[in-house]
Every structure is written in C-alpha cells, then in structure tokens.
Amino acid sequence: MRIKHTLTDFIESEKSGGLVLIVCTLISILLANSSIGQSYLAAWHFDLGGHSIEHWINDGLMAIFFLLVGLELVEEIYEGQLASLRSALLPISGALGGMLIPAGIYIALNVGTATTSGFGIPMATDIAFALGILSLLGSRVPVSLKIFLTALAVIDDLGAIIVIAIFYTSSLAWTNLFLALGIFAALMILNKIFKVKNLILYILGGIVMWYFMLHSGIHATIAGVLLAIAIPYEKKTGNSPCHRMQRWLHYPVAFIILPLFALANTAIVLEGNWDKALGEPFALGIILGLVIGKPLGITLFAFLSIKLKLCKLPKGLRWRDMIGVGMLGGIGFTMSIFVTLLAFDDIHIINEAKLMILLASLAAGILGYTWLNRVLKEKKD
C-alpha cells in the first residue's frame, strides 16, 4: 500500500509541477523579449561566489533533481516495475528504443556537421510534462499505463545520465574523480556493512562528493545519482532513509528547482528570422527525433520484446495505448535542454536548439493527448 501511495503522491506532484513548468517557461520567454529583457538575462549571469546564478542552478540545484531521479530508480528496482527482470524488460526495451531511434535520426541528419554532438538531445523524456499531460485525461487512464510511463521515463533519465557521463565529458581530473568515487565507496560501506541510517551523514558525504565531482570533468549532477544509490533502502517499511528523502525532495524539486531551471534556461530571445532555423540539420534532428523517433522507438522495441517472449503487455493495456505513451515520450524539455547546454558552445545554436525542443515538446504533447483522448474514450465506450 505504501508503494502505491508513494506513486500516487509522485504522479500528483508531477501533474501540478508540469503546469508550473509551462507557466515558468512562458514567463521566461516573455520577459526575455520584453523591454527589460537585457536586465532579465543579465540577472541569471550575475556572479555569485565565482559562478553565475545560472551555473549554480544547472550544476548545483540540478544535482538534487538527479538525486530524486536516482531515489525513484532505486525504489523501482526494489519494489516497483523494475523489481523483476521480466516485468522490467518492457519499460527497459521501450526506453532503449526511445533513445536509440531518436539519436539515430539526429545523427543521420547531422553527420559531418559541427552539431553532431547534439545527438543526446532528442533521447530524453521529461517525466513532469509527460505525466502532467497524461493526468489531464483523468480516470480513463489505466493505472498500469501510468506505471509504465513512470518506469519508462525513469529509465530514460538513467540513460540520459549515462550518456552525459560518457559522451559529454571533455577531460578528466583523475585525482578529483577518484576522491569523489572514494567518498561514494565510503558511503556504500556505511550503508551495506555498518548499516548506518543517519541521513545527515549521507547528505554531508554527498555534498563533498558533489564538490569533487564538480572539479573532476564529469558533470557534477552525476554525484546526485551516486548518492541515491548509497542511501539505505528497506522494503515494505515506507519509512527507510530513501523513502524519507524522496518525501522531502518531491515538492522542492517540482516547485522550486525545476521552475528555476526553466526560468534560467528558457530565457530565449526570439529574433526576427528565428523560423529559418527550422531547416537546419540540428533543428530537424531535434524535432524529428522527438516527435517521430520517440514514439517509433518506444513502440517498436516494446513490440519486439513481446514478440520475442521476453515480456508481456501489462493487463488492461493495448498497443494503441502504448503508441500514445510513445508520443508523450517525445516531450523532452528539462533533460533535452540540459543536454543542449553540454552539447553546444555557440549561444545562438543553444537558443535555437532550446526553441526547437519547446516546439517539438509542444507538438508531442498535443499529439499524445489527442491520440490518447480518442483511444481511451473508445475503450470506455
């Protein structure tokens, strides 16, 4: 019951959190293109302790977001959709297809260009927006569909984290990396051998690990995932350190951290000829990757895994429902924008890529909602 209650709380917070993200995005774009646009943009680049406010948000606060993603992944592995290999294979295969096909489309359109490094952008799914739109369909949505989308998006986020760690690391400071990994190992020993459950010790260790990871060359947010793995988890209690940390973080992440990320990173100045960017290879790669590649990859790989008898379709779900979930998987936003910041250096390309992500995510959301609204209505009738 506790796991089901936690999932309900999570979905509800993501529903309202997604709406907050939409509002923050609109406000940020409007302010960036208003008479105070320059001042608004400058505010995010204000120096605070040697780093801009935007940098603190992207490398600091977003580590807390990744910590929450990691905690949710741990819970799914212990007691959720990923608890057994057979039940986990469907969302895993769907997420794998939803990463490989969009990346393949992007690379095919950008091979040999200066923007090839953006292949990771259309690989991501924004769980807040996807679940938020799914929740707009109300009680018609089967619980199994919500659980599948949640597991799919969490695995997708893990895939994005792995891609960031492997492909968006320019150079390594080995001493700092070993120190960060040494702290991670020490936290694991506290958990697994000494059975320490004091969250304060893990939080303090996590902060130090984040500091060394920040200076290692690997993106600092990876420390959030490592900390999540190290925090103790106990089955069927609902009150383990992992559960408590999740409850503490859900609302701050949904209503403070992600809105700040949206405000800081969607301050896009729309130039008079912004629409010309639609024909650029990177723009086509992002749009086609998210809008077409995501549903194609998710549905195709899920279908193949079932045909190969590796897993089975959850009770109450139809392939038409899965296609709709695949469409919602094309909502990139948070993770796609995050990867954009790592993939490109040119501010004009970054801004244009962000705009393409917003357009593609909007299209994916409308298509997914329209499709599911129709097929779920047919199912009810």
C-alpha positions in Angstrom: 0.0 0.0 0.0 2.8 2.4 0.9 4.4 2.0 -2.6 1.1 2.6 -4.3 0.6 5.7 -2.1 4.1 7.0 -2.9 3.4 6.5 -6.6 0.1 8.4 -6.3 1.8 11.3 -4.5 4.6 11.3 -7.1 2.1 11.4 -10.1 0.1 14.2 -8.4 3.2 16.3 -7.7 4.4 15.8 -11.3 0.9 16.8 -12.6 0.9 20.2 -10.9 4.7 20.5 -11.3 4.3 20.2 -15.1 1.8 23.0 -15.1 4.2 25.2 -13.1 7.0 24.5 -15.6 4.7 25.6 -18.5 3.9 28.9 -16.7 7.6 29.5 -15.9 8.6 28.8 -19.5 6.1 31.3 -20.9 7.0 33.9 -18.3 10.7 33.5 -19.1 10.3 33.8 -22.8 8.0 36.9 -22.4 10.5 38.6 -20.1 13.4 37.8 -22.3 11.7 39.5 -25.2 10.3 42.5 -23.2 11.7 45.9 -22.6 13.5 44.5 -19.5 14.9 41.6 -21.5 18.6 42.6 -21.2 18.3 43.1 -17.4 16.5 39.8 -17.1 19.2 37.9 -19.0 21.9 39.6 -17.0 20.4 38.6 -13.7 20.9 34.9 -14.5 24.6 35.6 -15.2 25.2 37.6 -12.0 28.4 36.4 -10.3 27.8 34.6 -7.0 30.9 33.1 -5.4 32.8 32.8 -8.6 29.9 31.3 -10.6 26.8 32.7 -12.3 23.4 32.1 -10.8 22.6 30.0 -13.9 25.6 27.8 -13.3 24.7 27.3 -9.6 21.2 26.1 -10.8 22.5 23.9 -13.6 25.4 22.3 -11.7 24.2 22.6 -8.1 20.4 22.5 -7.8 20.0 20.1 -10.7 22.2 17.6 -8.7 19.3 17.5 -6.3 16.9 16.8 -9.2 19.2 13.9 -10.2 19.3 12.7 -6.6 15.5 12.4 -6.7 15.6 10.6 -10.1 18.1 8.2 -8.6 16.0 7.6 -5.5 13.0 6.8 -7.7 15.0 4.4 -9.7 16.2 2.6 -6.6 12.6 2.2 -5.4 11.5 0.9 -8.8 14.3 -1.7 -8.7 13.5 -2.9 -5.2 9.7 -2.9 -5.2 8.3 -1.3 -8.4 8.1 -2.1 -12.2 11.8 -3.0 -12.2 11.7 -5.4 -9.3 11.8 -8.5 -11.6 13.7 -8.8 -14.8 10.6 -10.0 -16.7 8.4 -7.0 -15.6 11.3 -4.6 -16.1 12.1 -5.7 -19.7 9.1 -3.9 -21.2 9.9 -0.4 -20.0 13.6 -1.1 -20.4 13.2 -2.1 -24.1 10.8 0.8 -24.7 13.2 3.3 -23.2 16.1 1.8 -25.1 14.3 2.2 -28.4 13.2 5.6 -27.4 16.8 6.6 -27.0 18.5 4.8 -29.9 16.0 5.7 -32.7 15.9 9.5 -32.0 19.6 9.5 -31.6 20.0 7.7 -34.9 17.6 10.1 -36.7 19.6 13.1 -35.3 23.0 11.6 -36.3 21.8 10.7 -39.8 20.7 14.4 -40.4 23.8 15.9 -38.8 26.7 13.6 -39.7 29.7 15.5 -40.8 28.4 18.8 -39.3 29.5 20.9 -36.3 26.3 20.0 -34.5 26.7 16.2 -34.4 27.3 16.4 -30.7 23.7 17.2 -30.1 22.6 13.6 -30.7 21.7 13.2 -27.0 19.1 16.0 -27.1 16.2 14.0 -28.6 17.0 11.0 -26.4 15.3 12.4 -23.3 11.8 12.3 -21.9 10.5 14.9 -19.4 8.7 13.0 -16.8 7.0 16.0 -15.3 5.4 17.1 -18.5 4.6 13.6 -19.8 2.8 12.6 -16.6 1.2 16.0 -16.3 -0.4 15.7 -19.7 -1.4 12.0 -19.1 -3.1 13.1 -15.8 -5.3 15.6 -17.8 -7.1 12.6 -19.2 -8.4 11.8 -15.7 -9.7 8.4 -14.5 -9.9 7.0 -18.0 -6.1 6.3 -17.9 -5.4 2.8 -16.6 -3.1 2.7 -13.6 -0.8 0.2 -15.5 -0.3 2.9 -18.2 0.8 5.5 -15.6 3.1 3.0 -14.0 4.6 2.0 -17.4 5.2 5.7 -18.4 6.7 6.4 -15.0 9.1 3.4 -15.3 9.9 4.3 -18.9 10.7 7.9 -18.0 12.9 7.0 -15.0 14.9 4.5 -17.1 15.1 7.2 -19.9 16.5 9.6 -17.3 19.1 7.0 -16.3 20.0 6.5 -19.9 20.5 10.3 -20.3 22.7 10.3 -17.2 24.9 7.6 -18.7 25.1 9.5 -22.0 26.1 12.6 -20.1 28.8 10.8 -18.2 30.2 9.0 -21.2 29.8 11.5 -24.1 29.7 14.9 -22.6 32.9 14.7 -20.5 35.7 16.6 -22.2 38.7 16.0 -19.9 39.1 14.3 -16.6 40.9 15.4 -13.4 41.7 11.9 -12.1 42.5 12.9 -8.5 39.2 14.7 -8.0 37.3 11.8 -9.7 39.0 9.2 -7.5 38.2 11.3 -4.4 34.6 11.5 -5.4 34.4 7.8 -6.1 36.2 7.1 -2.8 33.5 9.1 -0.9 30.9 7.1 -2.8 32.6 3.8 -1.7 32.7 5.0 1.9 29.0 5.8 1.9 28.3 2.4 0.4 30.3 0.8 3.3 28.3 2.9 5.8 25.1 1.5 4.3 25.9 -2.1 3.5 28.4 -3.1 6.2 27.8 -0.8 9.1 24.0 -0.4 8.5 24.2 3.3 9.2 20.8 5.0 8.6 21.6 8.6 9.7 20.7 10.7 6.7 22.8 13.6 7.8 26.0 11.6 7.3 24.9 10.7 3.7 23.9 14.3 2.9 27.3 15.7 4.2 29.2 13.0 2.3 27.1 13.7 -0.8 27.9 17.4 -0.7 31.7 16.7 -0.5 31.3 14.1 -3.3 29.5 16.7 -5.4 32.3 19.2 -4.9 35.0 16.8 -6.1 32.8 15.6 -9.0 32.3 19.3 -10.0 36.0 19.6 -10.4 36.6 16.2 -12.0 35.4 16.9 -15.5 32.4 14.6 -15.2 29.2 16.6 -14.8 28.5 17.3 -11.1 24.9 16.2 -11.3 26.2 12.6 -11.5 27.0 12.9 -7.8 23.3 13.1 -7.1 22.7 9.7 -8.7 25.6 8.1 -6.8 24.3 9.5 -3.5 20.9 8.0 -4.2 22.4 4.6 -4.7 24.3 4.9 -1.4 21.3 5.9 0.7 19.8 2.9 2.6 16.5 1.4 1.3 14.3 -1.0 3.2 11.5 -3.0 1.6 7.9 -2.7 2.8 8.6 -0.1 5.5 7.8 3.1 3.7 10.0 4.9 6.2 13.5 4.0 5.2 16.1 6.8 4.6 15.4 6.5 0.9 11.7 6.9 1.4 12.1 9.9 3.7 14.5 11.6 1.3 12.0 11.2 -1.5 9.2 12.7 0.5 11.4 15.7 1.4 12.5 16.3 -2.1 9.4 15.8 -4.2 7.8 19.2 -3.7 11.0 21.3 -3.5 12.2 19.7 -6.8 8.8 20.1 -8.5 8.0 23.6 -7.3 11.4 25.3 -6.7 14.3 23.6 -8.5 12.7 22.7 -11.9 10.8 26.1 -12.1 14.2 27.9 -11.5 15.8 25.7 -14.2 13.0 26.6 -16.6 13.2 30.3 -15.8 17.0 30.4 -16.2 17.3 28.2 -19.3 14.3 29.3 -21.4 15.1 32.9 -21.5 15.3 32.8 -25.3 15.4 36.0 -27.3 13.3 35.4 -30.4 15.0 37.1 -33.4 13.0 38.2 -36.4 14.2 35.3 -38.5 14.1 32.5 -35.9 11.9 30.4 -38.2 14.8 30.0 -40.6 16.5 27.7 -38.1 13.8 25.1 -38.7 15.6 24.0 -41.8 19.0 23.5 -40.0 20.1 19.9 -39.6 20.3 20.2 -35.8 16.7 21.6 -35.7 15.3 18.8 -37.9 17.2 16.2 -35.8 15.6 17.5 -32.6 12.1 17.9 -34.0 12.0 14.6 -35.9 13.8 12.8 -33.2 11.4 13.8 -30.5 8.1 13.8 -32.5 8.7 10.8 -34.7 11.7 8.9 -33.3 10.4 8.7 -29.8 7.1 7.0 -30.4 8.6 4.8 -33.2 11.5 3.7 -31.0 9.4 3.1 -27.8 6.6 1.2 -29.6 8.9 -0.8 -31.9 11.3 -2.0 -29.3 8.4 -2.8 -26.8 6.7 -4.8 -29.6 9.8 -6.7 -30.5 10.5 -7.6 -26.8 6.9 -9.0 -26.5 7.1 -10.9 -29.8 10.4 -12.4 -28.7 8.5 -13.5 -25.5 10.9 -11.6 -23.2 8.0 -9.9 -21.5 4.2 -9.4 -21.9 1.9 -6.5 -22.3 0.5 -5.4 -18.9 -3.1 -6.3 -18.2 -5.6 -3.7 -19.4 -3.2 -2.1 -22.0 -3.5 -2.2 -25.7 -1.0 -1.3 -28.4 -3.0 1.8 -29.2 -2.4 2.9 -25.6 1.4 2.2 -26.0 1.6 4.3 -29.1 0.1 7.3 -27.2 2.6 6.8 -24.4 5.3 6.8 -27.1 4.0 10.1 -28.3 4.2 11.6 -24.8 7.7 10.3 -24.6 8.6 12.9 -27.2 8.2 15.6 -24.6 11.9 16.4 -24.0 12.1 19.7 -22.2 14.2 19.5 -18.9 16.6 16.8 -19.8 16.8 17.8 -23.5 17.6 21.4 -22.6 20.1 20.1 -20.0 21.9 18.1 -22.7 21.8 21.1 -25.1 23.9 23.1 -22.6 26.5 20.4 -22.6 26.5 19.6 -26.3 26.9 23.1 -27.8 29.1 26.2 -27.1 27.6 28.7 -29.6 24.9 30.7 -27.7 22.9 31.2 -30.9 22.8 27.4 -31.6 21.9 26.8 -27.9 19.0 29.2 -28.1 17.7 27.9 -31.4 18.0 24.3 -30.1 16.1 25.2 -27.0 13.3 26.7 -29.2 13.2 23.6 -31.3 12.9 21.5 -28.1 10.0 23.6 -26.9 8.2 23.3 -30.3 8.8 19.6 -30.6 7.7 19.0 -27.0 4.6 21.1 -27.6 3.8 19.0 -30.8 4.5 15.7 -29.0 2.3 16.7 -26.1 -0.6 17.8 -28.3 -0.3 14.6 -30.4 -0.1 12.3 -27.4 -3.0 13.9 -25.6 -5.2 13.9 -28.8 -4.4 10.3 -29.6 -5.0 9.0 -26.0 -8.1 11.1 -25.6 -9.6 9.4 -28.6 -8.5 5.8 -27.9 -9.3 5.9 -24.2 -12.7 7.3 -25.0 -13.3 4.4 -27.5 -12.2 1.9 -24.7 -14.6 3.4 -22.2 -17.5 3.3 -24.8 
